[in-house]
Amino acid sequence: MTLVAITGASGLLGGNLIQALRNDGVDVRALYRSEASIAHLRDLPAMAGTRWVKADLDDEAALARAFDGADGVFHVAAAVSILSKVTPGLTSANVDGTRRVIDAVRRARVRRLVHTSSTVTIGLADAGGADATEDSPWNFAELGLNDGYCTTKKQAEELVLGALAATDLDAVIVNPGYLFGPLDVKPSSGKLILDTALGKVPGVTPGVNSFSDVRDVARGLVAAWQRGVRGERYILGGHNLPYTTVLPLIAARAGVRPPRFQVPRVVAAAVGAVGDLQMRLTGREPLLTSAAVRWAFCDRFRVSSAKATTTLGYTISPLEGAIDAALDWFRSSGRL
């Protein structure tokens, strides 16, 4: 039987990737850091047969042991943050962790690495122009959007591209969008759905993002492993929509009143500045930062998944299904 290993198996994408692979009859080694992080997954029928392996990204030897004998490795683990600046924690998880995964993959002689990057490593679309593609130059820094997360994810992707050029590594890179769907235990991106359903979102901003069903993206990762071309990047995006459309859609599916207040940029900027100050004083992540504010008002975060659609057979499902699945998950787990 074909065997693969997954880092970040406990997260939103990792859990759905396990299901997609198991549905295809693939044997899975799912790496995790603590028992608590996978408590929501262990007893699910869809996870039956999964081999759970405790291994941390800071331990290359443990990674190599977990990867030994695998036909492929899916590197999904990452630290997500809205911090404006790069921190040692983000560098350790996203950059150093990726370096160790690359070294462990080569050490274990794994046939192929699928590196999960992000659409934040894709350049922003031109104002009023075509959607961004894999060839769009990365312009976040010049537009003031290079926060700690997207900077370290870009650095991690460059490590993979560098290893491809300098070694015999066989790897493909996938760039998912903003993910909605089930198994979002933290929650991560599904917090937008949960907070909207609970009436905790005070208002809307005019920014745009590419919203994807996590189950589509999980299948896209499998397709990249099976059919992707060595060294290529594949955007796994979804529906390019403004938050002014997405938040009312979430509210409608949840059966609650949508947020109607249009947040003035000057007000959001003031809150973001307070968050930056709080971050500097406490070292902890605040509710909002100036970088997050710039994201919330950016209307150029539009991407095209045409390459993945044509080459990998990637599909984009209606967003309503992803929202409904997320809501059902939050209800079944006691969040709603």
VOVOMI-936358 format. One record per residue (C-alpha): residue number from 1; x, y, z; residue in three letters. Coordinates in nm, 3 decimals. Layout:
<sites>
seq = NUM east = X north = Y up = Z type = Ala
...
</sites>
This chain:
<sites>
seq = 1 east = 0.000 north = 0.000 up = 0.000 type = Met
seq = 2 east = 0.116 north = 0.354 up = -0.075 type = Thr
seq = 3 east = 0.233 north = 0.538 up = 0.236 type = Leu
seq = 4 east = 0.256 north = 0.914 up = 0.297 type = Val
seq = 5 east = 0.342 north = 1.129 up = 0.598 type = Ala
seq = 6 east = 0.176 north = 1.459 up = 0.696 type = Ile
seq = 7 east = 0.310 north = 1.736 up = 0.916 type = Thr
seq = 8 east = 0.050 north = 1.961 up = 1.076 type = Gly
seq = 9 east = -0.203 north = 1.678 up = 1.073 type = Ala
seq = 10 east = -0.406 north = 1.827 up = 1.359 type = Ser
seq = 11 east = -0.497 north = 2.148 up = 1.178 type = Gly
seq = 12 east = -0.787 north = 2.241 up = 0.952 type = Leu
seq = 13 east = -0.613 north = 2.143 up = 0.628 type = Leu
seq = 14 east = -0.421 north = 1.852 up = 0.781 type = Gly
seq = 15 east = -0.731 north = 1.679 up = 0.915 type = Gly
seq = 16 east = -0.917 north = 1.713 up = 0.586 type = Asn
seq = 17 east = -0.609 north = 1.595 up = 0.396 type = Leu
seq = 18 east = -0.601 north = 1.276 up = 0.604 type = Ile
seq = 19 east = -0.963 north = 1.211 up = 0.508 type = Gln
seq = 20 east = -0.896 north = 1.272 up = 0.139 type = Ala
seq = 21 east = -0.600 north = 1.035 up = 0.140 type = Leu
seq = 22 east = -0.777 north = 0.765 up = 0.338 type = Arg
seq = 23 east = -1.074 north = 0.788 up = 0.098 type = Asn
seq = 24 east = -0.825 north = 0.707 up = -0.181 type = Asp
seq = 25 east = -0.691 north = 0.408 up = 0.011 type = Gly
seq = 26 east = -0.357 north = 0.570 up = 0.096 type = Val
seq = 27 east = -0.183 north = 0.470 up = 0.418 type = Asp
seq = 28 east = -0.114 north = 0.777 up = 0.633 type = Val
seq = 29 east = 0.136 north = 0.861 up = 0.905 type = Arg
seq = 30 east = 0.002 north = 1.171 up = 1.075 type = Ala
seq = 31 east = 0.258 north = 1.370 up = 1.273 type = Leu
seq = 32 east = 0.147 north = 1.557 up = 1.584 type = Tyr
seq = 33 east = 0.297 north = 1.748 up = 1.878 type = Arg
seq = 34 east = 0.062 north = 1.660 up = 2.165 type = Ser
seq = 35 east = -0.226 north = 1.423 up = 2.237 type = Glu
seq = 36 east = -0.456 north = 1.717 up = 2.307 type = Ala
seq = 37 east = -0.401 north = 1.855 up = 1.956 type = Ser
seq = 38 east = -0.547 north = 1.545 up = 1.788 type = Ile
seq = 39 east = -0.821 north = 1.455 up = 2.038 type = Ala
seq = 40 east = -1.087 north = 1.577 up = 1.793 type = His
seq = 41 east = -0.959 north = 1.347 up = 1.517 type = Leu
seq = 42 east = -0.858 north = 1.014 up = 1.670 type = Arg
seq = 43 east = -1.205 north = 0.862 up = 1.702 type = Asp
seq = 44 east = -1.354 north = 0.986 up = 1.375 type = Leu
seq = 45 east = -1.453 north = 0.695 up = 1.146 type = Pro
seq = 46 east = -1.282 north = 0.868 up = 0.853 type = Ala
seq = 47 east = -0.952 north = 0.853 up = 1.042 type = Met
seq = 48 east = -0.962 north = 0.475 up = 1.090 type = Ala
seq = 49 east = -0.629 north = 0.319 up = 1.003 type = Gly
seq = 50 east = -0.431 north = 0.641 up = 1.039 type = Thr
seq = 51 east = -0.093 north = 0.590 up = 1.206 type = Arg
seq = 52 east = -0.034 north = 0.870 up = 1.458 type = Trp
seq = 53 east = 0.332 north = 0.956 up = 1.510 type = Val
seq = 54 east = 0.458 north = 1.206 up = 1.766 type = Lys
seq = 55 east = 0.727 north = 1.423 up = 1.605 type = Ala
seq = 56 east = 0.813 north = 1.791 up = 1.630 type = Asp
seq = 57 east = 0.938 north = 2.021 up = 1.357 type = Leu
seq = 58 east = 1.241 north = 2.112 up = 1.567 type = Asp
seq = 59 east = 1.363 north = 1.750 up = 1.571 type = Asp
seq = 60 east = 1.506 north = 1.652 up = 1.232 type = Glu
seq = 61 east = 1.595 north = 1.301 up = 1.344 type = Ala
seq = 62 east = 1.236 north = 1.236 up = 1.458 type = Ala
seq = 63 east = 1.108 north = 1.373 up = 1.128 type = Leu
seq = 64 east = 1.338 north = 1.147 up = 0.929 type = Ala
seq = 65 east = 1.220 north = 0.843 up = 1.127 type = Arg
seq = 66 east = 0.857 north = 0.940 up = 1.066 type = Ala
seq = 67 east = 0.925 north = 0.986 up = 0.694 type = Phe
seq = 68 east = 1.119 north = 0.662 up = 0.653 type = Asp
seq = 69 east = 0.958 north = 0.439 up = 0.390 type = Gly
seq = 70 east = 0.708 north = 0.703 up = 0.281 type = Ala
seq = 71 east = 0.627 north = 0.756 up = -0.085 type = Asp
seq = 72 east = 0.544 north = 1.120 up = -0.020 type = Gly
seq = 73 east = 0.549 north = 1.387 up = 0.251 type = Val
seq = 74 east = 0.292 north = 1.662 up = 0.280 type = Phe
seq = 75 east = 0.437 north = 1.953 up = 0.476 type = His
seq = 76 east = 0.128 north = 2.133 up = 0.606 type = Val
seq = 77 east = 0.240 north = 2.252 up = 0.950 type = Ala
seq = 78 east = 0.280 north = 2.628 up = 0.997 type = Ala
seq = 79 east = 0.242 north = 2.901 up = 1.254 type = Ala
seq = 80 east = -0.029 north = 3.151 up = 1.156 type = Val
seq = 81 east = -0.027 north = 3.501 up = 1.299 type = Ser
seq = 82 east = -0.142 north = 3.860 up = 1.240 type = Ile
seq = 83 east = 0.172 north = 4.004 up = 1.399 type = Leu
seq = 84 east = 0.310 north = 4.293 up = 1.197 type = Ser
seq = 85 east = 0.672 north = 4.185 up = 1.231 type = Lys
seq = 86 east = 0.869 north = 3.863 up = 1.198 type = Val
seq = 87 east = 0.922 north = 3.701 up = 1.538 type = Thr
seq = 88 east = 1.157 north = 3.421 up = 1.650 type = Pro
seq = 89 east = 0.854 north = 3.195 up = 1.692 type = Gly
seq = 90 east = 0.736 north = 3.250 up = 1.334 type = Leu
seq = 91 east = 1.085 north = 3.199 up = 1.198 type = Thr
seq = 92 east = 1.133 north = 2.882 up = 1.400 type = Ser
seq = 93 east = 0.804 north = 2.724 up = 1.288 type = Ala
seq = 94 east = 0.774 north = 2.841 up = 0.930 type = Asn
seq = 95 east = 1.134 north = 2.878 up = 0.812 type = Val
seq = 96 east = 1.352 north = 2.657 up = 1.031 type = Asp
seq = 97 east = 1.078 north = 2.392 up = 1.043 type = Gly
seq = 98 east = 1.062 north = 2.382 up = 0.664 type = Thr
seq = 99 east = 1.441 north = 2.353 up = 0.642 type = Arg
seq = 100 east = 1.434 north = 2.052 up = 0.873 type = Arg
seq = 101 east = 1.150 north = 1.892 up = 0.675 type = Val
seq = 102 east = 1.350 north = 1.930 up = 0.352 type = Ile
seq = 103 east = 1.659 north = 1.777 up = 0.512 type = Asp
seq = 104 east = 1.455 north = 1.494 up = 0.667 type = Ala
seq = 105 east = 1.284 north = 1.418 up = 0.334 type = Val
seq = 106 east = 1.622 north = 1.388 up = 0.162 type = Arg
seq = 107 east = 1.765 north = 1.189 up = 0.454 type = Arg
seq = 108 east = 1.474 north = 0.942 up = 0.440 type = Ala
seq = 109 east = 1.491 north = 0.927 up = 0.057 type = Arg
seq = 110 east = 1.124 north = 1.017 up = 0.018 type = Val
seq = 111 east = 1.014 north = 1.026 up = -0.343 type = Arg
seq = 112 east = 0.823 north = 1.357 up = -0.334 type = Arg
seq = 113 east = 0.756 north = 1.651 up = -0.103 type = Leu
seq = 114 east = 0.438 north = 1.856 up = -0.133 type = Val
seq = 115 east = 0.509 north = 2.188 up = 0.035 type = His
seq = 116 east = 0.203 north = 2.380 up = 0.150 type = Thr
seq = 117 east = 0.273 north = 2.747 up = 0.102 type = Ser
seq = 118 east = -0.003 north = 3.009 up = 0.076 type = Ser
seq = 119 east = -0.158 north = 3.265 up = -0.154 type = Thr
seq = 120 east = 0.023 north = 3.526 up = 0.059 type = Val
seq = 121 east = 0.339 north = 3.431 up = -0.131 type = Thr
seq = 122 east = 0.167 north = 3.521 up = -0.460 type = Ile
seq = 123 east = 0.184 north = 3.881 up = -0.577 type = Gly
seq = 124 east = -0.123 north = 4.100 up = -0.542 type = Leu
seq = 125 east = -0.334 north = 4.156 up = -0.852 type = Ala
seq = 126 east = -0.307 north = 4.485 up = -1.036 type = Asp
seq = 127 east = -0.572 north = 4.736 up = -0.935 type = Ala
seq = 128 east = -0.867 north = 4.675 up = -1.165 type = Gly
seq = 129 east = -0.666 north = 4.420 up = -1.365 type = Gly
seq = 130 east = -0.652 north = 4.043 up = -1.405 type = Ala
seq = 131 east = -0.630 north = 3.809 up = -1.106 type = Asp
seq = 132 east = -0.280 north = 3.723 up = -0.981 type = Ala
seq = 133 east = -0.117 north = 3.402 up = -1.104 type = Thr
seq = 134 east = 0.182 north = 3.191 up = -1.003 type = Glu
seq = 135 east = 0.397 north = 3.424 up = -1.217 type = Asp
seq = 136 east = 0.288 north = 3.747 up = -1.048 type = Ser
seq = 137 east = 0.585 north = 3.916 up = -0.876 type = Pro
seq = 138 east = 0.562 north = 3.928 up = -0.497 type = Trp
seq = 139 east = 0.486 north = 4.291 up = -0.410 type = Asn
seq = 140 east = 0.364 north = 4.274 up = -0.052 type = Phe
seq = 141 east = 0.662 north = 4.465 up = 0.089 type = Ala
seq = 142 east = 0.620 north = 4.763 up = -0.139 type = Glu
seq = 143 east = 0.250 north = 4.779 up = -0.051 type = Leu
seq = 144 east = 0.305 north = 4.752 up = 0.326 type = Gly
seq = 145 east = 0.142 north = 4.409 up = 0.357 type = Leu
seq = 146 east = 0.453 north = 4.207 up = 0.448 type = Asn
seq = 147 east = 0.351 north = 4.100 up = 0.797 type = Asp
seq = 148 east = 0.533 north = 3.831 up = 0.994 type = Gly
seq = 149 east = 0.328 north = 3.542 up = 0.861 type = Tyr
seq = 150 east = 0.349 north = 3.616 up = 0.488 type = Cys
seq = 151 east = 0.718 north = 3.708 up = 0.514 type = Thr
seq = 152 east = 0.813 north = 3.379 up = 0.681 type = Thr
seq = 153 east = 0.591 north = 3.177 up = 0.447 type = Lys
seq = 154 east = 0.766 north = 3.343 up = 0.154 type = Lys
seq = 155 east = 1.104 north = 3.259 up = 0.307 type = Gln
seq = 156 east = 0.996 north = 2.897 up = 0.356 type = Ala
seq = 157 east = 0.884 north = 2.869 up = -0.005 type = Glu
seq = 158 east = 1.218 north = 3.008 up = -0.120 type = Glu
seq = 159 east = 1.395 north = 2.737 up = 0.083 type = Leu
seq = 160 east = 1.207 north = 2.471 up = -0.113 type = Val
seq = 161 east = 1.282 north = 2.639 up = -0.446 type = Leu
seq = 162 east = 1.648 north = 2.669 up = -0.347 type = Gly
seq = 163 east = 1.667 north = 2.301 up = -0.255 type = Ala
seq = 164 east = 1.510 north = 2.210 up = -0.588 type = Leu
seq = 165 east = 1.779 north = 2.404 up = -0.772 type = Ala
seq = 166 east = 2.070 north = 2.278 up = -0.563 type = Ala
seq = 167 east = 1.978 north = 1.915 up = -0.487 type = Thr
seq = 168 east = 1.791 north = 1.616 up = -0.623 type = Asp
seq = 169 east = 1.482 north = 1.702 up = -0.416 type = Leu
seq = 170 east = 1.152 north = 1.626 up = -0.593 type = Asp
seq = 171 east = 0.895 north = 1.875 up = -0.467 type = Ala
seq = 172 east = 0.588 north = 2.066 up = -0.575 type = Val
seq = 173 east = 0.444 north = 2.374 up = -0.405 type = Ile
seq = 174 east = 0.076 north = 2.446 up = -0.345 type = Val
seq = 175 east = -0.062 north = 2.787 up = -0.252 type = Asn
seq = 176 east = -0.404 north = 2.758 up = -0.081 type = Pro
seq = 177 east = -0.643 north = 3.047 up = -0.024 type = Gly
seq = 178 east = -0.855 north = 3.137 up = 0.279 type = Tyr
seq = 179 east = -0.995 north = 2.805 up = 0.402 type = Leu
seq = 180 east = -1.347 north = 2.730 up = 0.526 type = Phe
seq = 181 east = -1.474 north = 2.388 up = 0.630 type = Gly
seq = 182 east = -1.498 north = 2.120 up = 0.900 type = Pro
seq = 183 east = -1.241 north = 2.007 up = 1.161 type = Leu
seq = 184 east = -1.128 north = 2.362 up = 1.242 type = Asp
seq = 185 east = -1.062 north = 2.291 up = 1.608 type = Val
seq = 186 east = -0.849 north = 2.593 up = 1.694 type = Lys
seq = 187 east = -1.032 north = 2.763 up = 1.511 type = Pro
seq = 188 east = -0.804 north = 2.910 up = 1.247 type = Ser
seq = 189 east = -0.958 north = 3.081 up = 0.942 type = Ser
seq = 190 east = -1.298 north = 2.949 up = 1.049 type = Gly
seq = 191 east = -1.292 north = 3.201 up = 1.334 type = Lys
seq = 192 east = -1.448 north = 3.445 up = 1.088 type = Leu
seq = 193 east = -1.745 north = 3.208 up = 1.053 type = Ile
seq = 194 east = -1.770 north = 3.137 up = 1.424 type = Leu
seq = 195 east = -1.748 north = 3.502 up = 1.529 type = Asp
seq = 196 east = -2.006 north = 3.605 up = 1.268 type = Thr
seq = 197 east = -2.245 north = 3.335 up = 1.385 type = Ala
seq = 198 east = -2.197 north = 3.447 up = 1.746 type = Leu
seq = 199 east = -2.252 north = 3.815 up = 1.661 type = Gly
seq = 200 east = -1.896 north = 3.910 up = 1.753 type = Lys
seq = 201 east = -1.805 north = 4.083 up = 1.426 type = Val
seq = 202 east = -1.877 north = 4.455 up = 1.479 type = Pro
seq = 203 east = -1.864 north = 4.562 up = 1.116 type = Gly
seq = 204 east = -1.741 north = 4.497 up = 0.764 type = Val
seq = 205 east = -1.450 north = 4.622 up = 0.557 type = Thr
seq = 206 east = -1.416 north = 4.640 up = 0.177 type = Pro
seq = 207 east = -1.117 north = 4.404 up = 0.144 type = Gly
seq = 208 east = -1.118 north = 4.104 up = -0.091 type = Val
seq = 209 east = -0.986 north = 3.752 up = -0.038 type = Asn
seq = 210 east = -0.993 north = 3.416 up = -0.213 type = Ser
seq = 211 east = -1.219 north = 3.185 up = -0.010 type = Phe
seq = 212 east = -1.185 north = 2.808 up = -0.059 type = Ser
seq = 213 east = -1.353 north = 2.491 up = 0.062 type = Asp
seq = 214 east = -1.081 north = 2.311 up = 0.259 type = Val
seq = 215 east = -1.198 north = 1.977 up = 0.115 type = Arg
seq = 216 east = -1.130 north = 2.104 up = -0.239 type = Asp
seq = 217 east = -0.784 north = 2.215 up = -0.130 type = Val
seq = 218 east = -0.712 north = 1.880 up = 0.038 type = Ala
seq = 219 east = -0.796 north = 1.701 up = -0.286 type = Arg
seq = 220 east = -0.580 north = 1.956 up = -0.469 type = Gly
seq = 221 east = -0.282 north = 1.860 up = -0.250 type = Leu
seq = 222 east = -0.334 north = 1.494 up = -0.337 type = Val
seq = 223 east = -0.353 north = 1.581 up = -0.707 type = Ala
seq = 224 east = -0.032 north = 1.787 up = -0.681 type = Ala
seq = 225 east = 0.143 north = 1.487 up = -0.525 type = Trp
seq = 226 east = 0.017 north = 1.257 up = -0.796 type = Gln
seq = 227 east = 0.029 north = 1.478 up = -1.106 type = Arg
seq = 228 east = 0.217 north = 1.796 up = -1.024 type = Gly
seq = 229 east = 0.534 north = 1.885 up = -1.211 type = Val
seq = 230 east = 0.858 north = 1.902 up = -1.011 type = Arg
seq = 231 east = 0.937 north = 2.259 up = -0.906 type = Gly
seq = 232 east = 0.600 north = 2.404 up = -1.007 type = Glu
seq = 233 east = 0.369 north = 2.616 up = -0.790 type = Arg
seq = 234 east = -0.008 north = 2.568 up = -0.798 type = Tyr
seq = 235 east = -0.257 north = 2.821 up = -0.661 type = Ile
seq = 236 east = -0.545 north = 2.640 up = -0.490 type = Leu
seq = 237 east = -0.778 north = 2.935 up = -0.453 type = Gly
seq = 238 east = -1.152 north = 2.969 up = -0.464 type = Gly
seq = 239 east = -1.401 north = 3.252 up = -0.484 type = His
seq = 240 east = -1.251 north = 3.602 up = -0.498 type = Asn
seq = 241 east = -1.504 north = 3.792 up = -0.290 type = Leu
seq = 242 east = -1.520 north = 4.105 up = -0.074 type = Pro
seq = 243 east = -1.587 north = 4.067 up = 0.297 type = Tyr
seq = 244 east = -1.901 north = 4.274 up = 0.236 type = Thr
seq = 245 east = -2.036 north = 3.974 up = 0.045 type = Thr
seq = 246 east = -1.888 north = 3.691 up = 0.253 type = Val
seq = 247 east = -2.000 north = 3.810 up = 0.598 type = Leu
seq = 248 east = -2.369 north = 3.846 up = 0.500 type = Pro
seq = 249 east = -2.348 north = 3.502 up = 0.333 type = Leu
seq = 250 east = -2.211 north = 3.348 up = 0.654 type = Ile
seq = 251 east = -2.480 north = 3.521 up = 0.858 type = Ala
seq = 252 east = -2.753 north = 3.395 up = 0.626 type = Ala
seq = 253 east = -2.630 north = 3.035 up = 0.650 type = Arg
seq = 254 east = -2.607 north = 3.068 up = 1.030 type = Ala
seq = 255 east = -2.952 north = 3.226 up = 1.058 type = Gly
seq = 256 east = -2.830 north = 3.544 up = 1.228 type = Val
seq = 257 east = -2.833 north = 3.912 up = 1.143 type = Arg
seq = 258 east = -2.531 north = 4.020 up = 0.939 type = Pro
seq = 259 east = -2.296 north = 4.295 up = 1.055 type = Pro
seq = 260 east = -2.405 north = 4.616 up = 0.883 type = Arg
seq = 261 east = -2.163 north = 4.874 up = 1.018 type = Phe
seq = 262 east = -1.913 north = 4.988 up = 0.754 type = Gln
seq = 263 east = -1.591 north = 5.027 up = 0.950 type = Val
seq = 264 east = -1.420 north = 5.360 up = 0.869 type = Pro
seq = 265 east = -1.055 north = 5.311 up = 0.783 type = Arg
seq = 266 east = -0.945 north = 5.579 up = 1.029 type = Val
seq = 267 east = -1.118 north = 5.394 up = 1.314 type = Val
seq = 268 east = -0.968 north = 5.060 up = 1.214 type = Ala
seq = 269 east = -0.624 north = 5.218 up = 1.181 type = Ala
seq = 270 east = -0.648 north = 5.358 up = 1.534 type = Ala
seq = 271 east = -0.742 north = 5.017 up = 1.675 type = Val
seq = 272 east = -0.456 north = 4.857 up = 1.480 type = Gly
seq = 273 east = -0.209 north = 5.111 up = 1.621 type = Ala
seq = 274 east = -0.324 north = 5.027 up = 1.974 type = Val
seq = 275 east = -0.275 north = 4.658 up = 1.892 type = Gly
seq = 276 east = 0.079 north = 4.725 up = 1.770 type = Asp
seq = 277 east = 0.156 north = 4.903 up = 2.097 type = Leu
seq = 278 east = 0.004 north = 4.619 up = 2.299 type = Gln
seq = 279 east = 0.218 north = 4.371 up = 2.105 type = Met
seq = 280 east = 0.538 north = 4.566 up = 2.178 type = Arg
seq = 281 east = 0.457 north = 4.601 up = 2.547 type = Leu
seq = 282 east = 0.332 north = 4.248 up = 2.619 type = Thr
seq = 283 east = 0.483 north = 4.035 up = 2.342 type = Gly
seq = 284 east = 0.142 north = 3.873 up = 2.291 type = Arg
seq = 285 east = -0.071 north = 3.874 up = 1.979 type = Glu
seq = 286 east = -0.347 north = 4.138 up = 2.001 type = Pro
seq = 287 east = -0.695 north = 4.125 up = 1.851 type = Leu
seq = 288 east = -0.591 north = 4.353 up = 1.566 type = Leu
seq = 289 east = -0.268 north = 4.499 up = 1.427 type = Thr
seq = 290 east = -0.192 north = 4.767 up = 1.170 type = Ser
seq = 291 east = -0.094 north = 4.493 up = 0.923 type = Ala
seq = 292 east = -0.428 north = 4.316 up = 0.972 type = Ala
seq = 293 east = -0.606 north = 4.647 up = 0.908 type = Val
seq = 294 east = -0.423 north = 4.696 up = 0.579 type = Arg
seq = 295 east = -0.529 north = 4.343 up = 0.478 type = Trp
seq = 296 east = -0.892 north = 4.412 up = 0.570 type = Ala
seq = 297 east = -0.902 north = 4.710 up = 0.333 type = Phe
seq = 298 east = -0.699 north = 4.559 up = 0.046 type = Cys
seq = 299 east = -0.911 north = 4.487 up = -0.265 type = Asp
seq = 300 east = -0.627 north = 4.339 up = -0.473 type = Arg
seq = 301 east = -0.597 north = 3.998 up = -0.306 type = Phe
seq = 302 east = -0.746 north = 3.816 up = -0.605 type = Arg
seq = 303 east = -0.589 north = 3.499 up = -0.744 type = Val
seq = 304 east = -0.647 north = 3.264 up = -1.035 type = Ser
seq = 305 east = -0.654 north = 2.886 up = -0.993 type = Ser
seq = 306 east = -0.658 north = 2.824 up = -1.368 type = Ala
seq = 307 east = -0.322 north = 2.644 up = -1.371 type = Lys
seq = 308 east = -0.430 north = 2.397 up = -1.102 type = Ala
seq = 309 east = -0.769 north = 2.351 up = -1.267 type = Thr
seq = 310 east = -0.613 north = 2.269 up = -1.603 type = Thr
seq = 311 east = -0.311 north = 2.066 up = -1.486 type = Thr
seq = 312 east = -0.433 north = 1.897 up = -1.169 type = Leu
seq = 313 east = -0.808 north = 1.880 up = -1.224 type = Gly
seq = 314 east = -0.861 north = 2.110 up = -0.925 type = Tyr
seq = 315 east = -1.223 north = 2.201 up = -0.862 type = Thr
seq = 316 east = -1.385 north = 2.493 up = -0.680 type = Ile
seq = 317 east = -1.708 north = 2.409 up = -0.498 type = Ser
seq = 318 east = -1.982 north = 2.656 up = -0.401 type = Pro
seq = 319 east = -1.879 north = 2.846 up = -0.090 type = Leu
seq = 320 east = -2.213 north = 2.777 up = 0.082 type = Glu
seq = 321 east = -2.118 north = 2.411 up = 0.127 type = Gly
seq = 322 east = -1.792 north = 2.500 up = 0.300 type = Ala
seq = 323 east = -1.968 north = 2.746 up = 0.533 type = Ile
seq = 324 east = -2.240 north = 2.493 up = 0.618 type = Asp
seq = 325 east = -1.980 north = 2.223 up = 0.691 type = Ala
seq = 326 east = -1.791 north = 2.461 up = 0.918 type = Ala
seq = 327 east = -2.109 north = 2.559 up = 1.103 type = Leu
seq = 328 east = -2.206 north = 2.194 up = 1.148 type = Asp
seq = 329 east = -1.859 north = 2.122 up = 1.288 type = Trp
seq = 330 east = -1.876 north = 2.412 up = 1.533 type = Phe
seq = 331 east = -2.220 north = 2.296 up = 1.650 type = Arg
seq = 332 east = -2.114 north = 1.933 up = 1.693 type = Ser
seq = 333 east = -1.803 north = 2.039 up = 1.887 type = Ser
seq = 334 east = -2.000 north = 2.266 up = 2.119 type = Gly
seq = 335 east = -1.877 north = 2.600 up = 1.984 type = Arg
seq = 336 east = -2.227 north = 2.701 up = 1.867 type = Leu
</sites>
